[in-house]
């Protein structure tokens, strides 16, 4: 069955058509002929949460591996096709998905379809590619985690916040697991997750709907369905009953405070209220945390409230970087004070209108490009089962009341529901150890 819907974004209609191929691949098409470009994207519903706990990092590894080539694309040639066509491309992996896209001149639409069909049907999972990409991932981990100040923060948070759920490891996973894995294990992962029924093809831009459907059928229609059950975690993380605190020593100059509270999954009613709360706390220089802790009290160089929105219940993270010579205990106290203020008092009408405006601007901006529209349509379909939220999700934000913001602050931002980490310079380790020794005596 084919469904065509219309969306409104800043008084601009966004039409889209969606349907399923016989092999289970979901297709979403958005036609916009104002600019001669097209974005071709495929979202695979596989992220780090789908991995074997003894083989973490596979989803992210495949993001790299599947640029190695196919039966019809030589090693290293994938990017050459894109560059010669005057396009750009990239990919990313999260806890919940792996996403590939190309942005091309619209007369190169067929090229994008061919490249993505090759990735799905004919990818070469060979030892030489595995060995090459292992080194690439190792270097990425060195740059983004090991040698990046505070780069280990997400890993340190999630392994303490989650006891059972696979969100307890991050998409980068374990290099030991990748080193130990056999070629057959990589092939099995590919055959399990890179199948049509686990893929959403979302295309937006200067295209003709009927012609594009024919091309999609030509390149994707004959790809067979998979013959394996796709693993979906069903574990429910138990409620956290008491605060977890720790100290992490890192190669940094300034201490940091990180608080992570358990929060509901994206799309839930409270999720939208928590997003609005984040805008109140750290949406711009005049937000509460920035105004109080950075400008007035000068306890922090920066403070941010960042909801880690996930398909299953995620984390509401507050990150604060102390000012030069600052004390993390003082910064934490300041953050807690602002949270208590939200719990006790309704926000002002002026603040409320401001954060509504900011959220509306963010929503419109996210769908302000052809690539953004293609990605939003795919996300809404996969995570919410409703691509039409590109039309009306903003209504869910605007339905949040001042009372809702106060309520979710009280419900979720409690000390028993959080992990608190103090990041300290490695040079402070000796004095901290000495203090612990004195306390024991």
C-alpha positions as CSV (number, residue, x, y, z in Angstrom):
1,X,0.0,0.0,0.0
2,X,1.3,3.4,-0.9
3,X,0.7,6.4,1.3
4,X,1.2,10.0,0.4
5,X,1.3,12.7,3.1
6,X,1.9,16.3,3.5
7,X,3.9,18.1,6.1
8,X,4.0,21.7,7.1
9,X,7.3,23.3,8.1
10,X,7.5,27.1,8.4
11,X,4.5,27.5,6.0
12,X,6.2,25.2,3.5
13,X,4.6,21.9,2.5
14,X,6.8,18.9,2.5
15,X,5.2,16.1,0.5
16,X,6.4,12.5,0.8
17,X,5.5,9.1,-0.5
18,X,6.2,5.9,1.3
19,X,5.8,2.3,0.5
20,X,7.4,-1.2,0.9
21,X,9.1,-3.3,-1.6
22,X,8.2,-6.9,-1.8
23,X,11.4,-7.8,0.0
24,X,10.5,-5.7,3.0
25,X,12.6,-2.6,2.3
26,X,10.8,0.6,3.3
27,X,11.0,3.5,0.8
28,X,10.3,7.2,1.5
29,X,10.5,9.7,-1.3
30,X,10.3,13.5,-1.1
31,X,10.3,15.6,-4.2
32,X,11.7,19.1,-4.2
33,X,12.7,20.4,-7.6
34,X,13.9,23.8,-6.5
35,X,17.6,22.9,-6.5
36,X,19.2,20.2,-8.8
37,X,20.5,18.0,-6.0
38,X,19.3,14.8,-4.4
39,X,20.1,13.0,-1.2
40,X,20.1,9.2,-1.2
41,X,20.2,7.6,2.2
42,X,19.8,4.2,3.8
43,X,19.2,3.7,7.5
44,X,19.9,0.2,8.8
45,X,18.2,-0.5,12.1
46,X,21.3,-1.8,13.8
47,X,23.4,0.0,16.4
48,X,25.7,-1.0,19.2
49,X,22.7,-2.2,21.3
50,X,22.1,-5.0,18.8
51,X,25.6,-6.5,19.3
52,X,26.8,-9.6,21.1
53,X,28.2,-8.4,24.5
54,X,31.4,-10.4,23.6
55,X,31.6,-8.7,20.2
56,X,31.0,-5.0,20.8
57,X,31.9,-2.4,18.2
58,X,30.6,-4.4,15.2
59,X,28.0,-1.9,14.1
60,X,30.5,1.0,14.0
61,X,33.1,-1.2,12.4
62,X,30.7,-2.0,9.6
63,X,30.1,1.7,9.0
64,X,33.8,1.7,7.9
65,X,34.0,-1.7,6.4
66,X,31.2,-1.2,3.9
67,X,33.1,1.4,2.1
68,X,35.7,-1.2,1.2
69,X,34.0,-2.1,-2.0
70,X,31.8,-4.8,-3.5
71,X,31.7,-7.4,-6.2
72,X,31.4,-4.5,-8.7
73,X,33.2,-1.8,-6.9
74,X,37.0,-2.0,-6.4
75,X,38.6,-1.3,-3.0
76,X,38.8,2.4,-2.5
77,X,36.7,3.2,-5.5
78,X,33.5,4.1,-3.6
79,X,34.6,7.6,-2.8
80,X,36.0,8.1,-6.3
81,X,32.6,7.6,-7.8
82,X,31.1,10.2,-5.5
83,X,33.9,12.7,-6.0
84,X,33.9,12.4,-9.8
85,X,30.1,13.0,-9.8
86,X,30.6,16.2,-7.8
87,X,28.9,14.8,-4.7
88,X,29.6,14.2,-1.0
89,X,28.9,11.3,1.3
90,X,29.3,10.1,4.8
91,X,28.0,7.7,7.4
92,X,27.5,7.5,11.2
93,X,26.6,4.9,13.8
94,X,24.8,5.3,17.1
95,X,23.5,3.0,19.8
96,X,20.4,2.4,17.6
97,X,21.2,2.8,13.9
98,X,23.8,2.9,11.1
99,X,23.1,5.6,8.5
100,X,24.7,6.1,5.1
101,X,24.0,9.0,2.7
102,X,25.1,10.6,-0.5
103,X,24.3,14.1,-1.7
104,X,24.6,14.3,-5.5
105,X,23.7,16.4,-8.5
106,X,20.2,15.1,-9.4
107,X,21.3,13.7,-12.7
108,X,23.4,11.3,-10.7
109,X,20.5,9.8,-8.7
110,X,21.0,6.4,-10.4
111,X,24.6,6.4,-9.3
112,X,23.6,6.8,-5.6
113,X,21.1,4.0,-5.9
114,X,23.6,1.7,-7.5
115,X,26.2,2.4,-4.8
116,X,23.8,1.7,-2.0
117,X,22.4,-1.4,-3.6
118,X,26.0,-2.7,-4.0
119,X,26.5,-2.1,-0.3
120,X,23.4,-4.0,0.6
121,X,23.7,-6.9,-1.8
122,X,27.3,-7.4,-2.9
123,X,29.6,-6.0,-0.2
124,X,32.9,-7.7,0.1
125,X,33.6,-8.9,3.6
126,X,37.3,-10.0,3.1
127,X,40.2,-10.3,5.4
128,X,42.2,-7.6,3.8
129,X,39.3,-5.1,4.3
130,X,38.8,-6.3,7.9
131,X,42.5,-5.8,8.7
132,X,42.6,-2.4,7.1
133,X,39.5,-1.1,8.9
134,X,40.7,-2.4,12.2
135,X,43.6,0.0,12.0
136,X,41.3,2.8,10.9
137,X,39.0,2.2,14.0
138,X,42.0,2.0,16.3
139,X,43.2,5.3,15.1
140,X,39.8,6.8,15.4
141,X,39.6,5.6,19.0
142,X,43.0,7.1,19.8
143,X,42.0,10.5,18.3
144,X,38.4,10.7,19.6
145,X,38.6,8.9,22.9
146,X,42.0,8.1,24.3
147,X,43.8,11.3,23.4
148,X,40.8,13.6,23.4
149,X,40.2,15.6,26.7
150,X,37.1,14.2,28.4
151,X,36.8,11.8,25.4
152,X,36.1,8.8,27.6
153,X,33.2,10.6,29.3
154,X,30.3,8.7,27.6
155,X,32.0,5.3,28.1
156,X,32.6,6.1,31.8
157,X,29.0,7.2,32.3
158,X,27.2,4.4,30.5
159,X,29.2,1.6,32.1
160,X,28.1,2.9,35.5
161,X,24.5,3.9,34.6
162,X,23.5,0.6,32.9
163,X,23.9,-2.8,34.6
164,X,21.9,-4.9,32.1
165,X,21.0,-3.0,29.0
166,X,23.4,-3.0,26.1
167,X,23.6,0.8,26.2
168,X,26.3,0.1,28.9
169,X,28.8,0.0,26.1
170,X,29.4,2.8,23.5
171,X,29.3,2.4,19.7
172,X,33.1,2.4,19.5
173,X,33.0,-0.8,21.4
174,X,36.0,-2.9,22.3
175,X,39.1,-3.2,20.1
176,X,39.9,-6.5,21.8
177,X,36.5,-7.8,20.6
178,X,37.3,-6.7,17.0
179,X,40.7,-8.2,17.2
180,X,39.4,-11.5,18.4
181,X,36.6,-11.8,15.9
182,X,36.9,-14.2,12.9
183,X,36.0,-13.4,9.3
184,X,33.0,-15.7,9.6
185,X,31.6,-13.6,12.5
186,X,31.8,-10.5,10.4
187,X,30.1,-12.2,7.5
188,X,27.4,-13.4,9.8
189,X,26.8,-9.9,11.2
190,X,26.4,-8.6,7.6
191,X,24.0,-11.4,6.6
192,X,21.9,-10.8,9.8
193,X,21.5,-7.0,9.8
194,X,22.2,-5.8,6.2
195,X,19.0,-7.2,4.7
196,X,16.2,-5.3,3.0
197,X,13.6,-5.8,5.8
198,X,16.1,-4.0,8.2
199,X,16.6,-1.0,5.8
200,X,14.8,2.2,5.1
201,X,15.7,3.9,1.8
202,X,15.0,7.7,2.1
203,X,15.5,9.9,-0.9
204,X,14.8,13.6,-1.1
205,X,15.4,16.3,-3.7
206,X,15.1,17.0,-7.4
207,X,13.5,13.8,-8.6
208,X,10.5,12.4,-10.4
209,X,8.5,10.1,-8.1
210,X,7.4,7.6,-10.8
211,X,10.8,7.4,-12.5
212,X,12.5,7.0,-9.1
213,X,10.2,4.2,-8.2
214,X,11.2,2.3,-11.3
215,X,14.9,2.8,-10.6
216,X,14.4,1.6,-7.0
217,X,12.7,-1.5,-8.2
218,X,15.5,-2.0,-10.7
219,X,18.3,-1.7,-8.1
220,X,16.7,-3.0,-4.9
221,X,13.6,-5.0,-5.8
222,X,15.4,-8.3,-6.5
223,X,17.6,-8.3,-3.4
224,X,16.4,-11.2,-1.3
225,X,15.1,-10.9,2.2
226,X,17.4,-12.2,5.0
227,X,16.9,-15.6,6.5
228,X,17.9,-14.8,10.0
229,X,15.9,-13.3,12.9
230,X,17.1,-9.8,13.6
231,X,18.2,-9.5,17.3
232,X,16.3,-6.8,19.2
233,X,17.2,-6.4,22.9
234,X,14.2,-6.8,25.2
235,X,16.0,-6.3,28.5
236,X,14.6,-3.6,30.8
237,X,17.2,-1.7,32.9
238,X,16.2,-1.9,36.6
239,X,15.4,1.3,38.4
240,X,18.5,2.9,40.0
241,X,17.9,3.2,43.7
242,X,20.9,5.2,44.9
243,X,23.4,7.7,43.6
244,X,26.6,6.4,42.0
245,X,29.7,8.7,42.3
246,X,33.2,8.3,41.1
247,X,36.3,10.2,40.1
248,X,38.0,9.8,36.7
249,X,41.6,11.0,36.2
250,X,42.4,12.1,32.7
251,X,44.9,14.0,30.7
252,X,43.1,17.3,31.2
253,X,43.8,20.8,32.5
254,X,40.5,21.7,34.0
255,X,38.2,19.6,36.2
256,X,34.7,18.7,34.9
257,X,31.5,17.6,36.5
258,X,29.2,15.2,34.8
259,X,25.8,14.2,36.0
260,X,23.7,11.5,34.2
261,X,20.1,10.9,35.1
262,X,18.0,8.1,33.7
263,X,15.3,9.4,31.4
264,X,12.5,7.9,29.3
265,X,12.9,6.8,25.6
266,X,12.5,9.3,22.8
267,X,9.0,10.0,21.7
268,X,7.4,9.6,25.1
269,X,5.4,12.5,26.6
270,X,8.0,13.2,29.3
271,X,10.8,13.1,26.7
272,X,9.5,16.3,25.1
273,X,9.2,18.1,28.5
274,X,12.8,17.1,29.3
275,X,13.9,18.5,26.0
276,X,12.3,21.8,26.8
277,X,13.9,21.7,30.2
278,X,17.3,21.3,28.5
279,X,16.6,24.4,26.4
280,X,15.7,26.3,29.6
281,X,18.9,25.2,31.3
282,X,21.5,25.5,28.6
283,X,19.9,26.8,25.3
284,X,22.2,29.7,24.6
285,X,24.2,32.2,26.6
286,X,21.2,33.6,28.4
287,X,20.0,30.2,29.6
288,X,19.9,29.5,33.3
289,X,23.0,27.5,33.8
290,X,25.1,29.7,31.6
291,X,23.8,33.0,33.0
292,X,24.2,31.8,36.6
293,X,27.4,29.7,36.6
294,X,29.4,31.1,33.7
295,X,28.5,34.8,33.8
296,X,27.4,35.7,37.3
297,X,29.3,33.3,39.6
298,X,32.1,32.4,37.2
299,X,32.3,28.8,38.5
300,X,32.3,27.4,35.0
301,X,33.7,28.0,31.6
302,X,30.7,26.2,30.1
303,X,27.7,24.1,31.2
304,X,25.4,22.1,29.0
305,X,22.3,19.9,29.6
306,X,22.3,17.2,26.8
307,X,19.5,14.6,26.7
308,X,20.9,11.4,25.2
309,X,17.8,10.6,23.3
310,X,17.6,6.9,22.5
311,X,15.2,4.2,21.2
312,X,15.1,2.7,24.7
313,X,15.4,4.8,27.9
314,X,18.4,7.0,27.7
315,X,20.3,9.5,29.9
316,X,19.8,13.2,30.7
317,X,23.4,14.4,30.9
318,X,24.7,17.7,32.4
319,X,28.3,18.5,31.7
320,X,30.1,21.4,33.4
321,X,33.7,22.5,32.9
322,X,35.2,24.4,35.8
323,X,36.7,27.9,35.4
324,X,40.4,28.2,35.8
325,X,41.2,27.6,39.4
326,X,37.7,26.4,40.0
327,X,36.5,23.6,42.2
328,X,34.3,20.8,40.9
329,X,32.5,20.5,44.3
330,X,31.5,24.2,44.0
331,X,30.4,23.7,40.4
332,X,28.3,20.7,41.2
333,X,26.7,22.6,44.0
334,X,25.8,25.4,41.6
335,X,24.3,23.0,39.1
336,X,22.3,21.3,41.8
337,X,21.0,24.7,43.0
338,X,19.7,25.6,39.6
339,X,18.0,22.1,39.3
340,X,16.3,22.6,42.7
341,X,15.1,26.0,41.5
342,X,13.3,24.4,38.5
343,X,11.8,21.8,40.9
344,X,10.3,24.4,43.2
345,X,9.3,27.2,41.0
346,X,7.4,27.5,37.7
347,X,9.4,29.2,35.0
348,X,8.4,32.7,34.0
349,X,6.1,33.4,31.0
350,X,9.0,35.2,29.3
351,X,11.3,32.2,29.7
352,X,8.6,29.8,28.6
353,X,7.9,31.8,25.4
354,X,11.7,32.0,24.7
355,X,12.3,28.2,24.9
356,X,9.2,27.5,22.7
357,X,10.6,29.8,20.1
358,X,14.0,28.2,20.3
359,X,12.5,24.7,20.0
360,X,10.5,25.8,17.0
361,X,13.6,27.3,15.3
362,X,15.6,24.1,16.0
363,X,12.8,21.9,14.5
364,X,12.6,24.0,11.3
365,X,16.4,24.1,11.0
366,X,16.7,20.3,11.2
367,X,14.5,20.1,8.1
368,X,16.0,23.0,6.3
369,X,18.1,21.0,3.9
370,X,17.4,18.2,1.5
371,X,19.7,15.9,3.4
372,X,18.0,16.9,6.7
373,X,14.6,16.0,5.3
374,X,15.7,12.6,4.1
375,X,17.2,11.8,7.4
376,X,14.3,13.0,9.5
377,X,11.8,11.0,7.4
378,X,13.9,7.8,7.9
379,X,14.3,8.5,11.7
380,X,10.6,9.1,12.2
381,X,9.7,6.0,10.4
382,X,12.2,3.7,12.1
383,X,12.0,5.0,15.7
384,X,8.3,6.2,15.9
385,X,6.7,4.2,13.1
386,X,5.3,7.5,11.7
387,X,7.1,9.5,9.1
388,X,4.4,12.1,9.3
389,X,6.0,13.4,12.5
390,X,8.1,15.5,10.1
391,X,4.8,17.4,9.9
392,X,3.6,17.5,13.5
393,X,6.2,16.6,16.0
394,X,6.6,20.2,16.8
395,X,3.1,20.2,18.2
396,X,4.3,17.7,20.8
397,X,7.0,20.2,22.0
398,X,4.5,23.1,22.0
399,X,2.0,21.0,24.0
400,X,4.5,21.0,26.9
401,X,3.4,23.2,29.8
402,X,5.3,25.1,32.4
403,X,3.9,22.6,34.9
404,X,5.2,19.7,32.8
405,X,8.7,21.1,33.0
406,X,8.6,21.4,36.7
407,X,7.0,17.9,37.0
408,X,9.7,16.1,35.0
409,X,12.5,17.9,36.8
410,X,11.1,16.5,40.1
411,X,10.4,13.0,38.6
412,X,13.8,12.4,36.9
413,X,16.4,14.8,38.3
414,X,16.8,13.2,41.7
415,X,20.1,12.2,43.3
416,X,19.0,8.5,43.6
417,X,18.5,8.4,39.8
418,X,22.0,9.7,38.8
419,X,25.6,8.9,38.1
420,X,28.0,11.7,39.1
421,X,31.6,11.8,37.8
422,X,34.3,14.3,38.6
423,X,36.9,14.5,36.0
424,X,40.2,15.5,37.5
425,X,43.7,16.1,36.0
426,X,46.0,13.1,36.4
427,X,48.3,15.4,38.4
428,X,45.7,15.4,41.2
429,X,45.6,11.7,41.6
430,X,48.3,11.5,44.3
431,X,46.7,14.1,46.5
432,X,43.3,12.4,46.2
433,X,44.8,9.0,47.1
434,X,46.5,10.6,50.1
435,X,43.2,12.1,51.2
436,X,41.5,8.7,50.9
437,X,44.3,7.1,53.0
438,X,43.9,9.7,55.7
439,X,40.1,9.2,55.8
440,X,40.6,5.4,56.3
441,X,42.9,6.1,59.2
